[in-house]
Amino acid sequence: MKRAQRAAGAVVGSAVGDALGAPFEFGPEGAFSARFPVPGAGGEMCGGGGWDPGEATDDTQMAVLVAESLLERGGLDLPDIFARFQRWAAADPKDIGLQTEDVLTNGMPWDLAAAVHFQVNLRAAGNGALMRASTSAVHFAAAGREATMDAARRIAALTHGDRAAWEGTAIFHELIRVTFEDSDPLAALPDILAQVHPDHRDRYATVLSPDWHPDRATEFNGAVWPCLGSAVWALRTTAGFEDAVRAAIDLGGDTDTVAAVTGGLAGAYYGLDAVPARWSEPLHVPLPGFDGRVLRLADLLHLAGRLLQEGRR
């Protein structure tokens, strides 16, 4: 499969999962299949819970901000990404994580805000850095394992002071890179885990093992390790993009983010053509604070293509 198909699949797949999962956030297990019991029957991009049908949440909005910074600045400019995040947060987006909001509005400079938050609160292992990683994973895939995992950690650290969040995002980046190489990302997990910081390796090894099930999670899936573990579980235990995303949303809890991470992985694995058009065509990504801009499917496809092209340079 061509890398362009995988790149578009990762970006669009993540946005699709985000928009599909948003109306079911914090709901019970099985709510998606209870409402839409027949796969492929249609109507699933239903909106609700304050979201219009096809509307992406903060997960995709922040991913777009990262992408546009990478492209406009010609690479990784951490102060620029942070400034874009701040501009977005100040525009009262519909949804923003409590930790992310505090970091972006606490008045500290870009290189201290997340660390100070962590020092004060001692908890910063949410999935808010992982949720936005699809675009940066595409951009850095051509740079190799060390570079893509390093970039993931540095971008995650802008809002999350807990290294657990950095490591989960780095694993996601590397899973995307391996998939772009036409290799099996699940088979690569032992090698990827060897690159994880020793303080966090065992925890990730647990949730990424073949015999782990989300029912065994010891924390809510708004935390980074059960979120990533649930997404990998959904990819491992299904046979297509649609089934993987359905399985992710049916877990309940933080459905938009678990489905966004799942959609990014499954989109890269199965390619853009596996993403149902009835899910991708209604997509729209508002960007609060950026002159009323709203990105649609064609814009996301263009963004994915540019990220892939510029990353190769």
N, C-alpha and C positions, 0 to 999 in steps of 0.2 A: 504494500500500500504506500502511496506517495505521502511524504511528510506533510504536504499541504492539506491533505485530507485529515490527517491526524491532528494537525494544529487547529484547523477549523473545528474539528470535532471536540477538542479540549475546551476551546473558548466558548463555543455555542452550547456544547453539552453542559458545561458548568452553569451557564446562564439559564438554560432550560430547567435544570434541576432546581435552581434557586427559585424561579418563578412558579414552578409546579408545587414545590414544597411549602412556599410561604403561607398559603391559606390554611395549612394544617399544622402550623407551628404550635408547639406545646399541647397538641391534641393527643388522644390516646393511640395506642398501637392499632394498626389495621384500619385506620380511618379512611385512608385513600382507597384501598380495595373494597371497603364496605360501600363507598359512594360510587366507585367505578369498578364493578366486579368483573367485567369482561375486558381483558386487555385488547387494545386496538379499536374499541367501540367509539372513541372520541368523547369530546366534551371535558377532558381532564384539565385543560388550561382554563380553569373556571373562575379564578379570582376569589376574593373573599378575605375577611379579616383585615379590611382596610386596603387591600391590594386589588388593582384592576386585573382582568385576565391578561396574562403575559407580562405583567410588570415585574421587573427584577428588583431585588432589595439591595440593601447596603453591601451584601456580598459581591454582587456583580458591579455595582457602582464603584466600589473601591478598587476592584480589579481593573476597571477601565481607567481610573485615575493613574494607577501604576503603569499601565500600558502606555498611556499618552505621555507620561513623563519619560519613560524609557525611549520612546520614539523621538520626542521633541528635544530631549537633552542629549541624545546620541549615546545613551548608556545609563548606567546606574548613578543617579544624582540623589542621594538620600535626603538632603535638605529640601530639594524640590518636591519630592514625593510627600514629605511631611507637610510642606506648605499647601499642597493641593488637598491633602486630607483635612487640614485645618480650615481651609476655605469651604470645603464641602460640609464639615461639621457645623460651621457657623451659620449655614443656610437652612438649618432645621430639617434635615432629612426625615422621612417617615420613620426610619428605624436606624438606630445606631447602638452598638453595644455599650453598656455602662462603663466598662473599663476603657474602651477605645475613646469614648466621649471624654472621660476624665483626663486621659493622657493628652488629647488634642486641645483641651481647653484649660489646662492647669497653669498655663503661662510660662512653662519651662521651655528651654531651647530644644531643638529636635533631637540632640544627642544625649539629653538628660531626662526628658519627660517620662519615658516609659520606665527607666531605671528608678527614678524617684518614686513613681507610683508603686513599683514592686517593693521597694524598701519600706514604704509606709504600710502597704496592705498585705504584703507577703503572699499574695495570691494573684497570679497573672497568667494562668495556663489555659485560658479560654481558646476557642477555635477561631477567633477573629482575625488572626493572621493567615491561618490555613485557608479560610474561606475565600480569600481574594487572590490566591496564588496561581490561578490558571494562566493568566497572561504572562506573568514573569517566568513561569515554568516553560512556556513556549519560547520566549525570547532567549533564555539562557541554555536551552537544550543542546545547542550546537557547541557550547563552550566546554563540555566535558563534565565529568562527575564532580570534581573538586570545585570548579567554578560555579556550577549551578547550585550546589548545596550551600556554598558560601554566600551567594547572592540571596538565597532564600532566607538564611539566618539573619542577614543584615536588614532585609526589608521587614521581616517579622519583628525584629528588635525595635523598630520605630514605634510600635504601639504595645508591645508585649515584653516585659522585662524578665519573665520567667523563661529560662533556656528550654524548658519543655516545649514551649510554643515554637521556638526556633527549630528544634530538631524535627518536630512533626511536619513543619513546612518544608524543611530540607528533604525529608523522605519523600514527600509528595513531588517536589521538583525532580528528584532522581527517578521516581517511578515514571514520570512523563518522559524524561530523557531516554530511559531504557525502552519504553514503548516506541518512541520515534525511531529507534534503531532496529525495529521489527523483532525485538526480543520479548520474551515473556516477562512482564513486570513481576508477576507473582513468584516465578522461579528465581528472580534476582533479589528477593527480599533478604536472604541471609547475607549476601554481599553488601547490600545497602545498610543493613543493621550494623555491620562492622564499622561503618563510617559514623555512626551515631555516637554522641558524647557518652562516655561510660556511665555517667550519673543517670542517664535516661534510657540506656539501651535495653535493660531488662523489662522496663515497663512497656516499651514499644514492641519488644519481641513477644510479649504476652498477647497483646491485642492484635498483632499481625500474624500470629501462628495459624496454621490451617485448621486447627480444632477449636479456635475461639469463636464464640457466638456473642452478639451484642447483649444477650440476656445475662451474660457473665460480667458485664461492665460494673465496676465498683463506683463509678461516678456518672453523673448526668452527661449525655452526649454533647452538651455545650462545652465540655472540656476537650482539649485538643486530641488526647490519645484515644478516648473512645470514639470520637468523631472520625478520626482517620481509620481506626480499626473497623468501624461500622461500614465505611465506604469500601474498604478493601474486602470485607466480608461480602458486601453486596455484589462486587465484581466477581469474586471467586465462586459464589454459589448460584449464579444465574448464567444465562447463555446469550444475552443480548443487551443492547443499551436500554431499551424500554423496560425490560424486566428488572434490570439492576436499579434503575431510578425508582420504579414502583416499590421494590424491596426496601430501599433506603427510606422513602417517605413513610412506609408502613411501620417503621420502627417507632414512630412518634417522637416527641421531644423537639429537639432543634432541627425540625424537618427541612427548612430551607437550606441550612448550611450542610447538613449531612448529605442532602441530595445534590447540592452544588459540588461538593468534593467528589461524590460518586459520579456525577455527570461529567466532571472534568476527566477523571480516570477512564470511565467507560467511553467517553467521546474520543479520547486519544486511542483507546484500544480498538474500537470498532469503526472509527472514522465518521466523518460528517454524514455520510449517506445513511448511517444507521439511526440518526436522530430523526424521529418522525416530523414531517413537515407541519403537521397540525399542532405540534408543540413549538417549533422554531419560528414559524411565520408570525405569530402574534407577539413575539418578543419585543419589548421596548425597555430601555434603560435610561430613566431620568437621571440627570446630573445636577442636583441642587447646588446652587452657588456658581454655576457655569453658564449663565446667560440663558437659562431655560432649555438648554440642549437636551435632546432625547435621542439616544442611539437605537437603531433598529437592526434587524437581521443583517441587511446588506452592510451596515457600518461595522458590525461585529466580525463579519467575514473579511472585510477589508483590513480591519485591525489585526486579525489573526495572520493574514498574509504578510502584512508589514512587519509584525513581530518576528515571524519566521525568517523573513528576508534580512532584516537588520541584524538579527541574532547571528546569522551566518557570517556577517561581516566582522 
